[in-house]
Amino acid sequence: MKKAKTTFWKRPWVRFLIIFAVQVAAFLIMAWLMDSVQLDSVLTAVAAVLVIGALNALLWPILSYILVPFAVLTLGLVSLLLNGLMVWLAAQIVPGFEVESFWTAFWLSLGMTAVNLILSSLLTIDDDTSWTRNQIKRRMKRMHKPEETDVPGILFLEIDGLSKPVLEKAIKEGHMPNLASWLESGSHVLTGWQTDTSSQTSASQAGILHGNNSEIPAFRWYDKASRKIIASSDTRILPEIEKAHSDGNGLLANDGASRGNLLSGDAKYVMTTASTITDPKKFHTSDFQAFFANPYNAARTLLQFIGDIIEEKREYRWARKNNIQPILDKHHRGGVYPLIRATMVVLMMNLNIYTLLGDLFAGRSAAYATFVGYDEIAHHSGILDPGAFKVLHKLDKNFGRLASAIPEAPRPYHLVVLSDHGQTGGATFLQRYGKSLQEFVQELMTEETAVGGEMTTDEGSGNLTILLNDIMQNEKSSVTKSAARQVHKQVVKSKRIPTDETPPGKKDGEKEHPDIYALASGNLGLISFTQWPERMTLEQINETFPAVIPGLAQHEGIGFVMVRSEQNGPVVIGANGIYYLDDDRIEGENPLAVFGPHAADHLRRTDSFSNCPDILVNSFYDPEKDEGCAFEELIGFHGGLGGTQTQPFILHPAELPVDGELVGAASVYHLSKGWLNTLQNGASS
């Protein structure tokens, strides 16, 4: 086969020369910009860059190995200081190169990284691929001593919130060339699956990682038995949720790794996994060794972090200037939101990718990582936003990096790219009708009846609080812990994220609950009457609050409500018809007609949950416009039924087949666990 013309530029020695020239150029630019740096010639710059490289090669592996725990718990500060130390040492060695102080060397190092990033991007080169891989490979081999085996492992790469239709659009438009090439070559196949009623991460990951997502009706719900609001991202409650749903045979049981997930899948190795954060035995700084194998990763991540904050502000100004609709206001895209976005898009992605490289070279049988950047941007900017597609392009590039490392791993690997749910777009309920779901329910009540509980379920804020909780739980430095605590307070204040405190019950003179909770989970609303210890029936609600169900069902922003009738069992009520779920009988128009062929089955299952709300509310869905409306302030949303939020995907190797339709997150667990078992058994037979 004739070699492509571009092969020459991919040769190692050519790449080395290009990367070295970029580093020298970065050094010269920074030396010219900084008066406190003295450099007598270009040859001196070449010598300095060579010495810095030699020092990194000789000293960095030793120093970073020793200091990784401190680097992790100070969010990379130690790593940045070490970068400065290498430049300062080079100035002591190379004649003609001088710096005024250590801090001059520190800023010179950071500046060189910034210029290097810019030049590398302009030249479209990846300046750390082979060097970093070799460093990680050596560290993992020394730490874990993996055995060579022919038994394939699987890396599960979850793109949070990406639907199959949007993925297909991104591939078609050239945003994801690596995934496109896998599909075109026939090595991979794209298969869709359908979520349960609650199309959000906690329900989906419980199903995917444990094969059981029962009793998770939404992202947040009011539990009548405990008289508490349960937030499924609460790091104190998540261990209980995982314990209730795990049988010990999760997807990642034995020697699997969980990276950036809500639940662990019974993994032995975990990093920023919400369900294990409060367990100090599960915090292993050694899992971060792969990230700190490259001396410039912390600096590069910091600069990319700042760059993403600037990018968010630029994108928001552009959207407002061009009157892009729908659009969120400054309250929801200002404040701490740019910080949250940068954490999800940059920090979490970089940590996941490098840790997965470590898992690959350590020979783990399986690893599952959640990449939350697309979901975060789509929530606030829209599911087809150019910024969201930029994140998909970056993810595709990193998935290609993982694929290129597989030949050097101690075992073969399959890459499976999947999503836990999609998103549906549209202006919010508040934007459309001038009132929130909580306010509308209040209008349907008497003045004496108090309705409360409308809170955001922004998963990005929840993910940031998970990372901050990880630091606060495990950090030994009071300065770092205090800084994390202050940021955590600002996130909670800005986004109204519920803390571990729960409104007290009506007993012993404590403050009462409101009479009704109206909680939002995307376009799913959960209405619970707190003064009734058991689930209220349709008949009881109509007798006590006669305006509620008719008012909800007739509202143009609501597609249907589900309640349990004492006489007829669960019923779904729309503006022009009723669906009796027990016997699939329909009066008038079918209120579930536009919500998919399995909508009735999903709702029957949700109705069987002991914590199903008194009234389950789902927004409208317009298939012609492909839009609905969230009951929280997110213009890309998920959580209920309607549209592409219920249409996630699995992009899997062709040799790992999918037989039949995949309905519900648990079906993805059985499929994936079957693949792992087949690979293991096939190798041993």
C-alpha positions in Angstrom: 0.0 0.0 0.0 1.3 3.4 -0.9 2.1 5.6 2.1 0.3 8.9 2.5 2.2 12.1 1.9 1.6 13.1 5.5 3.4 10.1 6.9 6.7 12.0 6.9 5.5 14.5 9.4 4.4 11.8 11.8 7.9 10.2 12.0 9.3 10.4 15.5 12.4 12.3 14.7 10.5 14.9 12.6 7.9 15.4 15.4 10.8 15.7 17.9 12.4 18.5 15.9 9.1 20.3 15.4 8.2 20.1 19.1 11.7 21.2 20.1 11.6 24.2 17.7 8.2 25.2 19.2 9.7 25.0 22.7 12.7 27.1 21.7 10.4 29.7 20.1 8.3 29.8 23.3 11.4 30.3 25.4 12.6 33.2 23.1 9.2 34.9 23.1 9.0 34.8 26.9 12.6 35.9 27.4 11.9 38.9 25.1 8.7 39.8 27.0 10.3 39.5 30.5 12.8 42.1 31.6 13.9 39.9 34.5 15.2 37.2 32.2 18.6 37.7 30.6 19.5 35.7 27.5 22.5 36.5 25.4 21.8 34.5 22.1 19.5 32.1 20.3 22.1 29.3 20.8 21.9 30.0 24.6 18.1 29.5 24.3 18.6 26.2 22.5 21.0 25.1 25.2 18.6 26.2 28.0 15.7 24.3 26.5 17.9 21.2 26.2 19.0 21.5 29.8 15.4 22.0 31.0 14.4 18.9 29.0 17.3 16.9 30.5 16.4 18.0 34.0 12.8 17.0 33.5 13.8 13.6 32.2 16.2 13.0 35.1 14.6 14.7 38.1 10.9 14.9 37.3 10.1 11.2 37.5 11.7 11.0 41.0 10.4 14.3 42.4 6.9 14.0 41.0 6.6 10.4 42.2 7.4 11.6 45.8 5.4 14.7 45.7 2.2 13.5 43.8 0.1 13.3 47.0 0.9 17.0 47.6 0.3 17.9 44.0 -3.1 16.2 44.0 -4.3 17.8 47.2 -3.1 21.3 46.2 -4.7 21.0 42.7 -1.3 20.9 41.0 0.4 23.8 42.8 3.4 21.7 43.8 3.7 20.6 40.1 3.7 24.3 39.0 6.4 25.1 41.6 8.5 22.1 40.3 8.3 23.5 36.8 9.7 26.8 38.0 12.5 24.9 39.9 13.6 23.2 36.7 13.9 26.5 34.9 15.7 28.0 37.9 18.2 25.1 37.9 18.8 25.5 34.2 19.7 29.2 34.7 22.3 28.1 37.2 23.8 25.7 34.7 23.6 27.4 31.3 26.0 30.4 30.8 24.3 33.4 29.3 20.9 32.5 30.8 19.9 34.3 34.0 16.8 34.9 36.0 16.4 37.4 38.8 14.7 34.9 41.2 12.8 31.7 41.6 9.5 33.5 40.9 10.9 34.8 37.6 11.7 31.2 36.7 8.2 30.2 37.8 6.5 32.8 35.5 8.9 32.0 32.7 7.9 28.4 32.9 4.2 29.1 32.9 4.6 31.6 30.1 6.5 29.1 28.0 3.7 26.6 28.5 1.1 29.2 27.3 3.1 30.0 24.2 3.7 26.3 23.6 0.0 25.7 23.8 -0.8 28.4 21.3 1.9 27.4 18.8 1.0 23.7 19.1 -2.6 24.5 18.4 -1.7 26.6 15.3 0.5 23.8 14.0 -2.1 21.1 15.0 0.5 19.0 16.8 0.2 17.0 19.9 3.4 17.7 21.8 3.1 15.1 24.6 1.9 11.9 23.0 4.9 9.6 22.8 6.9 11.1 25.7 4.0 11.1 28.1 2.9 7.6 27.1 6.4 6.3 27.9 6.5 8.0 31.2 3.1 6.7 32.2 3.9 3.2 31.0 7.1 3.1 33.1 5.3 4.3 36.2 2.5 1.9 35.9 4.8 -1.0 35.2 6.9 -0.1 38.3 3.9 0.4 40.5 1.5 -2.4 39.4 3.8 -4.9 37.6 1.0 -5.8 35.1 1.2 -9.3 33.5 1.1 -9.6 29.8 -2.2 -11.3 28.7 -4.2 -11.8 25.5 -7.5 -11.3 27.4 -9.0 -8.0 26.1 -10.2 -5.4 28.4 -12.7 -2.6 27.8 -12.6 1.1 28.4 -16.1 2.5 28.6 -16.0 6.2 27.7 -19.3 8.0 28.6 -20.1 11.3 27.0 -22.7 12.7 29.5 -25.8 14.1 27.9 -25.0 13.3 24.2 -27.9 11.9 22.2 -27.5 9.6 19.2 -29.0 12.1 16.7 -26.6 14.9 17.9 -23.6 12.5 17.8 -24.5 11.6 14.2 -24.7 15.3 13.3 -21.3 15.9 15.0 -19.7 13.1 13.0 -21.3 14.1 9.8 -20.1 17.7 10.1 -16.5 16.6 10.9 -16.3 17.4 14.6 -15.4 13.8 15.6 -13.0 12.4 12.9 -11.7 9.6 15.0 -15.2 8.2 15.7 -16.1 8.7 12.1 -13.1 6.7 10.9 -14.0 3.9 13.3 -17.5 3.7 11.8 -16.3 4.0 8.3 -13.7 1.3 8.7 -16.3 -1.1 10.1 -14.4 -1.6 13.4 -17.3 0.0 15.3 -21.1 0.1 15.1 -23.4 2.7 16.4 -26.5 1.5 18.3 -29.1 3.5 20.1 -30.9 2.6 23.4 -33.8 4.1 25.3 -33.6 5.5 28.9 -36.1 4.9 31.6 -38.7 7.5 32.7 -35.9 9.4 34.6 -33.4 10.3 31.8 -30.7 11.6 34.1 -27.3 10.4 35.4 -28.0 8.9 38.7 -30.8 6.7 37.4 -28.8 5.8 34.2 -25.5 5.1 35.9 -27.2 2.9 38.6 -28.6 0.9 35.8 -25.5 0.8 33.6 -23.0 0.2 36.4 -25.1 -2.0 38.7 -28.0 -3.3 36.6 -30.5 -1.9 39.0 -32.0 1.7 39.1 -35.3 1.0 40.9 -36.5 3.6 43.4 -34.7 6.4 41.7 -37.6 8.4 40.3 -35.7 11.5 39.4 -32.5 13.5 40.1 -34.2 14.8 43.3 -37.3 13.7 45.1 -39.2 14.0 48.4 -39.1 10.8 50.3 -42.2 10.5 52.5 -40.8 7.6 54.6 -37.8 9.6 55.8 -39.5 13.1 55.4 -36.4 14.2 53.5 -35.6 15.7 50.1 -33.2 13.1 48.5 -30.7 14.6 46.1 -29.0 11.8 44.1 -25.8 13.8 43.8 -25.5 14.2 47.6 -22.2 12.6 48.6 -23.5 11.5 52.0 -26.6 9.9 50.5 -25.0 8.3 47.4 -23.1 5.6 49.4 -26.6 4.5 50.7 -28.0 4.6 47.2 -25.1 2.5 45.8 -25.4 0.0 48.7 -29.1 -0.4 48.0 -28.5 -1.1 44.3 -25.3 -3.1 44.3 -25.2 -6.9 44.6 -21.3 -6.9 44.5 -21.2 -7.8 40.9 -21.2 -4.3 39.3 -19.8 -3.7 35.9 -16.4 -2.8 37.3 -16.2 -5.5 40.0 -12.8 -7.2 40.8 -10.0 -4.9 39.3 -12.1 -2.3 37.5 -11.6 1.4 37.7 -14.2 4.2 38.1 -13.3 7.7 36.9 -15.4 10.8 37.5 -18.7 8.9 37.9 -21.6 9.2 40.4 -21.5 5.5 41.3 -18.5 3.2 41.4 -19.9 0.0 39.8 -18.1 -1.9 42.6 -14.7 -0.7 41.2 -11.5 -1.4 43.2 -9.9 1.8 41.8 -11.8 5.1 42.1 -11.1 8.7 41.4 -13.6 11.6 41.9 -16.4 9.1 42.2 -19.2 10.7 44.2 -20.4 7.5 46.0 -17.0 6.9 47.5 -15.7 10.4 48.4 -16.7 10.2 52.0 -14.7 7.0 52.4 -11.0 7.9 52.9 -10.0 4.3 52.2 -11.1 4.9 48.6 -8.9 8.0 48.0 -5.7 6.9 46.3 -3.4 9.6 45.2 -1.5 7.0 43.3 -4.4 7.0 40.8 -3.2 10.5 39.7 0.3 9.4 38.9 -0.5 9.3 35.2 -1.6 12.9 35.1 1.6 14.1 36.8 3.9 12.0 34.7 4.2 15.0 32.3 5.8 18.0 34.1 3.6 20.4 32.1 0.2 18.9 32.6 -0.7 21.0 35.6 0.4 24.2 33.9 -1.3 23.3 30.7 -4.5 22.4 32.5 -4.4 25.7 34.4 -4.0 27.7 31.2 -6.7 25.7 29.4 -8.9 26.3 32.4 -8.4 30.1 32.2 -8.9 29.9 28.5 -12.2 28.1 28.8 -13.5 30.8 31.2 -12.6 33.4 28.6 -14.2 31.4 25.9 -17.5 31.1 27.8 -17.7 34.8 28.3 -16.9 35.4 24.6 -19.5 32.8 23.5 -22.2 34.4 25.7 -21.5 37.9 24.4 -21.7 36.5 20.9 -25.0 34.8 21.6 -26.6 37.9 23.1 -25.3 40.1 20.3 -26.8 37.8 17.6 -30.0 37.3 19.6 -29.6 33.5 19.8 -32.8 32.0 21.3 -33.5 30.5 23.7 -30.8 32.0 25.9 -30.3 32.1 29.7 -29.8 35.3 31.6 -26.6 36.6 33.3 -27.6 35.0 36.6 -27.4 31.5 35.1 -24.3 32.1 32.9 -22.5 34.5 35.1 -21.2 34.2 38.7 -19.5 30.9 39.3 -20.9 29.3 36.2 -17.7 29.9 34.0 -15.7 28.3 36.8 -18.0 25.3 36.9 -17.9 25.0 33.1 -14.1 25.1 33.0 -13.9 22.5 35.7 -16.1 20.1 33.7 -14.7 20.9 30.3 -11.0 21.1 31.1 -10.0 19.7 34.5 -12.3 16.7 34.6 -11.5 15.7 31.0 -7.8 16.0 31.5 -7.8 14.0 34.8 -10.0 11.3 33.2 -7.9 10.9 30.1 -4.5 10.6 31.8 -5.9 8.4 34.5 -7.4 6.1 31.8 -4.0 6.0 30.2 -2.7 4.8 33.6 -5.4 2.2 33.8 -4.6 1.0 30.3 -0.9 0.6 31.1 -1.7 -1.0 34.5 -3.7 -3.7 32.6 -7.1 -3.1 34.3 -9.7 -5.4 32.9 -12.3 -2.6 32.6 -12.6 1.1 33.3 -15.6 3.5 33.1 -15.2 7.3 32.9 -17.7 10.0 32.6 -16.9 13.1 30.5 -19.3 15.9 31.5 -18.2 18.8 29.4 -20.7 18.5 26.6 -23.6 18.1 29.0 -22.6 21.2 31.0 -22.4 23.5 27.9 -25.5 22.0 26.3 -27.5 22.7 29.5 -26.7 26.4 29.4 -26.0 27.1 25.7 -28.1 24.6 23.8 -27.7 21.1 22.5 -26.4 22.2 19.1 -24.2 25.1 20.4 -20.9 25.5 18.6 -19.1 25.5 22.0 -20.6 22.2 22.8 -19.4 20.8 19.5 -15.9 22.1 20.2 -15.9 19.9 23.4 -16.9 16.9 21.3 -14.0 17.6 19.0 -11.6 17.7 22.0 -13.1 14.5 23.3 -12.7 12.8 20.0 -9.0 13.9 19.9 -8.4 12.4 23.3 -10.2 9.2 22.5 -7.9 8.9 19.5 -5.0 9.3 22.0 -6.3 6.4 24.0 -6.7 4.3 20.9 -3.1 5.0 19.8 -1.8 3.9 23.2 -3.5 0.4 23.1 -0.7 -1.3 21.1 1.8 -0.5 24.0 -0.6 -1.8 26.8 0.0 -5.2 28.5 -3.3 -6.5 27.1 -5.5 -5.6 24.1 -8.4 -3.2 24.7 -11.7 -2.4 23.2 -13.0 1.1 23.3 -16.7 1.6 23.9 -18.1 5.1 23.6 -21.6 5.6 25.1 -23.9 8.1 26.7 -26.1 7.8 29.8 -28.9 9.9 28.2 -29.3 12.7 25.7 -30.8 16.2 26.0 -33.8 17.9 24.5 -33.8 21.6 23.8 -36.2 24.5 24.3 -37.0 27.6 26.3 -37.8 26.9 29.9 -41.2 26.8 31.5 -40.4 30.1 33.3 -39.3 31.8 30.1 -42.4 30.7 28.2 -45.0 31.3 30.8 -43.5 33.8 33.3 -43.8 31.5 36.3 -42.0 28.5 37.6 -43.7 25.1 38.2 -43.7 25.9 41.9 -45.4 29.2 41.4 -48.0 27.7 39.1 -48.8 25.0 41.6 -49.1 27.7 44.3 -51.7 29.5 42.1 -53.8 26.3 42.0 -53.8 26.1 45.8 -55.5 28.2 48.5 -53.4 31.0 50.1 -53.0 28.9 53.3 -51.3 26.1 51.4 -47.6 26.6 51.1 -45.7 25.2 48.1 -41.9 25.0 48.2 -38.9 23.1 47.0 -38.3 24.4 43.5 -34.5 24.0 43.2 -32.1 23.7 40.4 -30.8 20.2 39.5 -27.8 21.5 37.6 -25.5 18.5 37.4 -22.4 20.6 36.6 -22.7 22.4 39.9 -23.2 19.0 41.5 -20.0 17.6 39.8 -18.0 20.6 41.0 -19.2 20.1 44.6 -18.2 16.5 44.3 -14.6 17.5 43.4 -14.5 20.1 46.2 -15.9 17.6 48.7 -13.2 15.2 47.6 -10.6 17.9 48.6 -12.3 18.9 51.8 -12.6 15.2 52.9 -9.0 14.2 52.2 -6.9 17.3 52.2 -4.4 17.7 55.0 -3.5 21.3 54.2 -5.7 23.7 56.0 -5.1 26.4 53.4 -6.2 24.2 50.5 -9.1 22.8 52.5 -10.2 26.4 53.4 -10.0 27.6 49.8 -12.1 24.6 48.6 -14.7 25.3 51.3 -15.0 28.9 50.3 -15.5 28.0 46.6 -18.0 25.3 47.7 -20.1 27.9 49.6 -20.2 30.2 46.6 -21.3 27.3 44.3 -24.1 26.4 46.8 -25.1 30.0 47.2 -25.1 30.8 43.4 -26.8 27.6 42.2 -28.9 26.9 45.2 -27.4 23.4 45.4 -28.9 21.5 48.4 -26.3 20.7 51.1 -26.6 17.7 53.4 -29.0 19.7 55.5 -32.7 18.6 55.0 -35.7 20.6 56.0 -36.7 19.3 59.4 -40.0 17.4 59.9 -43.1 18.5 61.7 -42.3 17.2 65.2 -40.9 18.2 68.5 -41.6 21.9 67.8 -39.3 22.0 64.8 -40.0 24.0 61.6 -42.6 22.5 59.4 -42.2 21.2 55.9 -44.2 23.2 53.3 -47.6 21.6 52.6 -46.4 20.7 49.1 -43.1 20.1 47.4 -42.8 20.8 43.7 -39.4 19.6 42.6 -37.8 19.8 39.2 -35.7 17.2 37.4 -35.3 18.7 33.9 -38.7 18.5 32.3 -39.9 16.1 35.0 -41.8 17.6 37.9 -42.5 15.8 41.2 -45.3 17.1 43.4 -45.6 15.6 46.9 -48.1 16.5 49.6 -46.1 16.4 52.9 -49.1 16.1 55.3 -50.1 12.7 53.9 -47.7 9.9 55.0 -48.8 7.7 52.2 -49.1 8.4 48.5 -52.3 10.4 47.8 -54.8 8.9 45.3 -56.4 10.8 42.5 -59.7 10.7 44.4 -58.1 12.2 47.5 -56.3 14.9 45.6 -59.4 15.9 43.7 -61.4 16.1 46.9 -58.8 18.1 48.9 -57.2 20.2 46.1 -59.8 20.1 43.3 -58.0 22.6 41.0 -54.6 20.9 40.9 -54.9 18.0 38.5 -57.2 19.8 36.0 -55.0 22.9 36.1 -51.8 20.9 35.5 -53.3 18.7 32.8 -54.8 21.7 30.9 -51.7 23.8 30.9 -50.1 24.1 27.5 -46.6 23.7 28.9 -47.5 20.3 30.4 -47.8 17.1 28.3 -49.2 14.8 31.0 -49.5 14.1 34.7 -49.5 10.7 36.2 -51.4 9.9 39.4 -52.7 6.7 41.1 -56.4 6.2 41.2 -57.9 4.1 44.0 -60.4 2.7 41.4 -58.4 2.5 38.2 -54.7 2.2 39.3 -52.1 4.5 37.7 -53.6 6.9 35.1 -51.9 9.3 32.8 -54.0 12.5 32.2 -53.5 14.9 29.3 -55.4 17.9 28.1 -57.6 15.8 25.8 -57.4 12.3 27.0 -56.6 9.7 29.7 -54.4 6.6 29.5 -55.3 3.8 32.0 -51.9 2.1 32.5 -53.3 -1.1 34.1 -55.2 -2.2 31.0 -53.8 0.1 28.3 -57.2 1.7 27.9 -57.4 5.2 26.3 -60.2 7.7 26.6 -60.0 10.5 24.1 -56.6 11.4 22.7 -53.5 9.3 23.8 -51.5 11.7 26.1 -48.4 9.5 25.5 -48.6 9.5 21.7 -45.5 11.6 21.2 -43.4 10.2 24.1 -42.1 7.0 22.5 -43.4 3.4 22.1 -42.2 2.4 25.6 -43.6 5.4 27.5 -46.4 3.5 29.2 -44.0 0.7 30.3 -41.6 3.2 31.8 -44.4 5.0 33.7 -45.9 1.7 35.0 -42.4 0.9 36.4 -42.1 4.3 38.0 -45.6 4.0 39.5 -44.4 0.8 41.2 -41.7 2.7 43.2 -42.4 3.2 46.9 -41.1 6.8 46.5 -43.1 7.7 43.4 -44.5 11.2 44.0 -48.2 11.9 44.4 -48.2 13.6 41.1 -45.6 13.1 38.3 -45.6 15.9 35.8 -43.9 15.8 32.4 -43.6 18.9 30.1 -45.0 19.0 26.6 -43.0 17.7 23.7 -43.4 19.1 20.1 -42.0 16.6 17.6 -42.2 19.0 14.7 -40.1 21.6 16.5 -38.2 18.9 18.5 -38.5 20.9 21.7 -40.0 20.8 25.2 -39.4 22.8 28.3 -37.6 22.3 31.5 -39.0 23.2 34.9 -35.6 24.5 35.8 -33.5 27.2 34.1 -31.7 25.0 31.5 -32.3 25.3 27.8 -30.8 21.9 27.1 -32.4 19.5 29.5 -33.1 15.9 30.5 -34.8 14.1 33.3 -38.1 13.0 31.8 -39.7 11.8 28.6 -39.8 13.6 25.2 -37.3 14.0 22.4 -33.6 13.2 22.2 -33.1 13.2 25.9 -34.3 9.6 25.9 -32.1 8.5 22.9 -28.5 7.8 24.1 -26.2 5.5 22.2 -23.5 2.9 22.3 -20.6 3.0 19.8 -19.1 -0.4 20.2 -16.7 -2.7 18.4 -18.3 -4.8 15.7 -17.0 -7.9 17.3 -19.0 -7.1 20.5 -22.5 -7.5 19.1 -25.8 -6.1 20.3 -28.8 -8.5 19.9 -32.2 -7.0 20.1 -33.6 -3.7 21.4 -32.0 -2.0 24.4 -34.7 -0.5 26.6 -33.7 0.9 30.0 -30.3 1.5 31.6 -30.2 -2.0 33.1 -30.2 -3.5 29.6 -26.9 -1.7 29.0 -25.4 -3.3 32.1 -26.4 -6.8 31.0 -25.0 -6.2 27.6 -21.7 -4.7 28.8 -21.2 -7.3 31.6 -21.9 -10.0 29.0 -19.2 -8.6 26.8 -16.7 -8.7 29.7 -17.7 -12.2 30.7 -17.4 -13.4 27.1 -14.0 -12.0 26.7 -12.8 -13.5 29.9 -14.4 -16.9 29.2 -13.3 -16.9 25.6 -9.7 -16.5 26.7 -9.8 -19.2 29.3 -11.6 -21.8 27.2 
